């Protein structure tokens, strides 16, 4: 019997997906010493989705100084790897514009935030001779509609008086029209794929500020106006939806670059790295998450793994801290759901030990049960 262990993400930062995977592995191997066990890579790494690619097919990390959303000098990294015989750069944007950067920032800081740093990463890859660029686009705390990233790639954005809007500012505040000629020239031999990720759907527990409705409406109105002017100038068909978070949806700017937009980062990565084949080769899949609920199913890793297992008619079991019965029809993705009935603990060291023991125990019981049924049927 071949087991696939594939933990999802954990909202609680004190719980490591890697630790959960190790606990499940230990529980299965104690129950069935002769079982084949494969553990899928997980996303605890600060490098996000590119780390999954590096773990699976390799690559080298490139360090890069850049400006974050609030124009602070930072050091970041992206992955250079080879996919389908093409050198490919894979960039995770959360290090550049992600929610952690917004902690302790004021409403005024957020209003002026820029996505400029994303363009710096793209430019570095392009000037290094890379023609295939993959951008993992997760949660953003910029509200410039991606115009800052375009600025970094050579776009000239002007205010109503015809003056050039300087770099380092949210160009959407005073933007009136844009010249993208240099962007198209720089990217004429480059293919960009944007992977949209909805995994980070949880609200931050950190105390932080948010834009006012007046600020949001102002920026959205400007985005609709300047996008329409760009559409007419470059024969595009991009239409941000009002009140849909459009000013935070950077994909629109990449669409202006004629990028290919994919709605699932993990699905793309699982396909190009061969992880889908690994999933289908197993007899039983065991995954794990904080809780089984409609919200947790925004974790596209959990959803995709379960979907592939379903297509293959593979028994799929999910282990979770809590079972919340409000997850619509998602129960059809799982053969069985097991709650560890965990509660909050006092220290991180105790947490790690108890997390391990709980998951190991449940995995051990599940493996013993499956082993017994397997022996009866054979």
N, C-alpha and C positions, 0 to 999 in steps of 0.2 A: 504494500500500500504506500502510495506516494503522497505526502502532505505538502501543501504550499502554505506558508505562513506569510501573511501580508497585512501588517497593521496599518491603519489609517493615521491621520493626524490627530493630535490631542490638543484641545483647547487649553487645558490646564498645563501651564509651562513646567510644573513640577513633575509631570509624567512624561517620560521619554518613550516614543514609539519603538526605539531600538531596544530599550529595556523590556518593554512588553513583548516584543518579538523573541527576545532571549528567554523570557519566562515561559512562553508558549512552547518554544523548542524544547526546553528542559522537561516540561510536563509531558509532552508527547514521547520524547525519547526514553523517559523513565517507564512509561506505560508500555511502549512498543519499541524495544531496543533495536529491532531489525527494520524498522520503518525507514523509508527514504524521506528526508525532510529538506525542503528548499525554502530559504527565507528571502523574500523580496526586499530590495533596498527600500529604505524609508526616508522621510523628508525632514528629519530633525535638523539637518545641516542648515547653517545660516545661508548657504549658497542656493537653497531652494531646488527648483526643478533641474537646473544644470548639474547639481550634485548627483541626481538619479542617473543622468546620462554618463557622467564621469565614472560612477560606480559600475555601470553596466558595460559600456564599450570603451571607456578610457578617454584620455584627452589631457591637455595641460592647461593650467590656470594662468591667466594674464592679469597682472595687477595694473591698476589704472587710477591716477589721481583725477578727481572730478568735483564738480559743484553739485551739492545736493539741492533739494527743493527749496531750501532757505538760504541758498548761496553760501554755504559753508564748505570749506575745503575738506574733502574726504578721500580715503583710499578705498577703491572697490575692486572687484574681480569679475572676469567672465571666462567662459570655457571655450577653448579651441579644440575641436574634435573632428573626426572624419565620418561623414554620413553619405552613403551611396557614392563613395569615391570622391566626395567633394569636401574640401576643408570648410568647416562650418563654425561660426561663432554663435554661442548661445548665451544670451544676456538675461539675467533676472532683474526686474526693475524695482523690486521692493527695497533693495539697498539704496536706491536713488531717490524714490518718491514715496516709500511705504509708510504705514501708519505709525511705526515706532518713532519716526523722525518728528512726528507732530506732537509728541508728548511735551507738555510745558510750553507749547507755542501759543501765542495770542491769536485772536481773531484777525488782527491786522497782519500778523505773520502769514497766516493761511491765505488771506486774500491776495498777498503779493507773491506766493510760492510759484515756482517755475519748474517745468519738466526739462529744462535745458540739459541737465546731466545725462538724460537718456540719449540725446543726440551725440554727446561726447563719446559714449560707448560705441555707438554705431560708427561714428567717424573714425575712431581708433581702429576698429576692425577693417573698415573700408581702406584706410591708408596703409594697412598691413597687407593688402592684397586679397582680402577675403570677399568672395562674391556671394556667399550664402550666409544669411544672418537670421537667427531665430530669436525672437524677443518674447520672454515669458512675462505677460502683463497681468499683474495681480492688483491688489488694493492700492489706490493712489491717494495721496493727500495734497495733490496739486489741483488747481482749479483753472487751468489755462487752456483746456481743450487740446493739449499737446502742441500748442503753438511754440512754446519754449523749446521743445525738442527740434522742431523745424528750424528755429533760429540757429541752433547749434550746427545744423547741417547746411547753413548758408541762406536760409530764407530771410528776406528783408520785409519787416512788418512796419507799416507806417501809421501814424496817427492821422486825424482828420486834417491837420494842417500840413501834411506831407513830410513831417519830420520822422526820421528813423527812430523806432523805439529801441532803447539800448538793451543789451544782454543783461541778465540778472534780475529783470523785472518781469512780472506777469504781463505778457504782451496783450492779453485779452482785455485788460482794463481800458486801454486807450486805443486798441487796434482798430483800424478802419479799412485797410486793404493790405494785401500781401503779394510779394513777388517770390515765386517758388522756382524760378528758372535755375538757380544754382543748385538747388536740391536735386532736381531732375538730372542735371549734368553730373553731379557727384555720384548719383545712384543709378546711372544709366545701365551699368553692367551688373548691378547687384539685385539679388532676389531676397526680399524680406518676408519672413513668415511670422505672424503675430499669434501667439498662443494665449487665449483668454483663460484666466483661472478664476474660479469663483470659490475657491477653497477657504479663503480668509473672510468668511461671512460673519464671524462673531464680532460683537461689539467689544471694543477695548475696555478693559477694566480700569485703565488709568484715567485719572481726572484730567480732562482736556477741554479745550474750547472748540466751537464750531462756527462756521459762517452764519450770518443772519439770513433770513429769507430775502431781505432787501438786497444783500450782496449777491446771493445766488441768482436772483431774478435778473439783476444787472448784468452779471457775467454771462448768463444763458442768452439773454437778448443780444449781447455783443457777439457771442459765438454763432448764433443763427445768422446774424447780419454778415459777419466777415466770411463765414462758410459759403453763403450764397454768392458773394462776390468772387470767391475762389472758384466755385463751381462754374460760373459763367466764363471766367478767364481761361480755365484749363479744361473745360468740357468735362467736368466731373459730375457725379450724381450722389452727393453726400448730404444727408439731412439729419442733423442731430434732433432727437426728440425732446421737446421741452419737458421739464420736470422729471426727467428720467435719469438724472445724474450725468447728463451729457458733458458738463464742464469737467467732470472727472474721468470721462471715458476717452482715454488717450488713443484708442483704436481709430477714431475718426481721423486723427492726424496721419496715422500710418496708412489709412485708406487713401489719403491724398497722395501718398508716395506710391500708390498702386500695390501695396503689400497684400499678401494673401492672409486673410483673417480666419483662424480656426477657433472653434468654441470650446475646445478641451485640450489643455496643455498635456495632461497625463495620457490621454488617448493617443495623441501624436507621438509622444515619447515612447510609450509602450509598443507602438507599431514599429518605429524606426530602429529601436534597440533590440527587438526580438523578445521583449518581455511578454508579449501576448502568447508567443509560442511556449514559453515557460509555464504560463498560467494554464494553457490547454493541456500540457503534458501531465498535470497532476490528477490524482484521484479524488482528493478532498482539499478544499480551501478553508483555512481558518483566518479570519480577519478580526480586527479589534478597533474600537472607537470609544469616545467618551460616553455617548449615549445614542441609542437608536431613536431618532426623531426626525421630523421633516427638516429641521435645521442642520442636523449632523449629516444628512444626505447631500448637503451642498459640498461635502468633501468629495471632489470628483475622483480621487483615487479609490475611495471606498465604493463609490457608485460604479466606476468603470470595471473594477475587478469583479464585482458581483454580477455585472451585466455579462461579461465574458464568460464567467463560470456558468451563468444561466443558459447562454447559447450552447455551451458544451454539455449541459445537463449534469454538471458537477455538483455534488453535495457541498453546500456552502454554509459555514457556521460563523456567527459573529459573537465576539465576547465584548461586553461593554460594562462600564461602571454603573450605568443606570438604564433602565428600559422605560421609555416614555411612549405611551400608546397614542401618539398623535401624528404618526408619520405616513398618513394617507395609504397608498398602496405599496409602499416600499417593502413591506413584509414579504412580498412575493419574491424578492431578491434572495431571501435566505431560507435554507432548509431548517435551521434552528437558531434561536437567539438566547444567549446565556448572560445573565447579569451577575457580576461579581459582588454586587451590593456593598460597594466600598463607600466610605464616608471620609470626611476631612480629617487629616492627621496633623500633629503638632509641629513636626520638624521634617525637613527634606530627607534626612537620612532615614528616619522612620518611614516616611512615605515610600521611598524607593524599595525598602525591604518588604513592606506590606503589599505594594503593588506587585512586586515579583511573586510573592507567596500566593496572592489571590489568583493571579493569572495562571501561574504554574499549576495550582490545584485544580482549577476549572478545566484547563487543557488536558491534564492528566486524566480526569474523570471522563471527559469527552473521548479521548483516545482509547481508553479502556472499553468504553461502550461500543465504539466503532470497531475495535478489534474483535470484540465478542461476536458482533453481528457478522463480521467478515469471516470468522472461523465457522460459524453456523452455516453460512451460505456456501462454504467451500469444503 
